[in-house]
Every structure is written in C-alpha cells, then in structure tokens.
Amino acid sequence: MSYDYGAAQVWLDDHLGPIEPGRGYAMCERHAARVTPPRGWLLTDRRSPVRPLFVTLEVA
C-alpha cells in the first residue's frame, strides 16, 4: 500500500521487490482486502488478479 496525501489517493500494488522504508507498506492479502481510505480519498487496487502464494519480505 502506498499513498499520496496531496492527491488524496491510496494504491494497492503487487509486492515485487524489497520494501523501502517510507515508500509504502507490505500487507497480507486479508488486510489489503479490508483497506478503507479516509473519506474523500480514492482507493485504486492495481494488484494483478492472480497473486503468488509466497513473496520475500526483504527490507531495502
């Protein structure tokens, strides 16, 4: 999950690489499915429809 306060947007993206501190958050499938943005914000789910069962959770 990543967000932009100025644009009032939240994005859910596939986890494709190391997590860079301050550049978003890694979330499990269950929590990502329950994300609700603040009132007036736009939530865009950009994850692919088929997701891998396992991913590495490296921290950059």
C-alpha positions in Angstrom: 0.0 0.0 0.0 1.2 3.5 -0.8 -0.5 6.8 -0.6 -0.2 10.5 -1.6 -1.7 13.0 0.9 -1.7 15.8 -1.6 -3.7 13.9 -4.2 -5.8 12.1 -1.6 -5.1 8.7 -3.1 -4.2 5.2 -1.9 -2.8 2.5 -4.1 -2.7 -1.3 -3.5 0.2 -2.7 -5.6 1.7 -6.2 -6.0 4.8 -6.7 -3.9 7.6 -7.0 -6.4 10.8 -6.2 -4.6 12.4 -5.0 -1.4 10.4 -2.7 0.8 11.9 0.7 1.0 11.3 2.5 4.3 8.9 5.4 3.8 7.8 4.3 0.4 4.8 2.2 1.3 3.7 -0.8 3.4 3.7 -4.5 2.8 0.3 -6.0 3.7 -1.1 -9.5 3.8 -3.9 -10.4 1.4 -6.5 -10.3 4.3 -5.6 -6.8 5.4 -5.2 -5.4 1.9 -8.8 -6.6 1.1 -10.1 -4.7 4.1 -8.3 -1.3 3.5 -10.7 1.6 3.5 -9.3 5.0 2.6 -10.2 8.2 4.5 -13.4 9.9 3.5 -12.9 11.8 0.2 -9.9 9.7 -0.8 -9.7 7.5 -3.9 -8.5 3.8 -3.4 -7.0 2.2 -6.5 -6.3 -1.5 -6.5 -3.5 -2.1 -9.0 -2.7 -5.7 -8.0 -2.8 -8.4 -10.6 -5.9 -10.7 -10.4 -3.6 -13.7 -9.8 -1.2 -13.3 -7.0 1.7 -15.5 -5.9 1.3 -17.6 -2.8 4.7 -16.6 -1.4 6.9 -13.5 -1.7 10.0 -12.4 0.0 9.8 -9.6 2.5 13.2 -8.1 2.2 13.8 -4.6 3.5 15.9 -2.3 1.4 
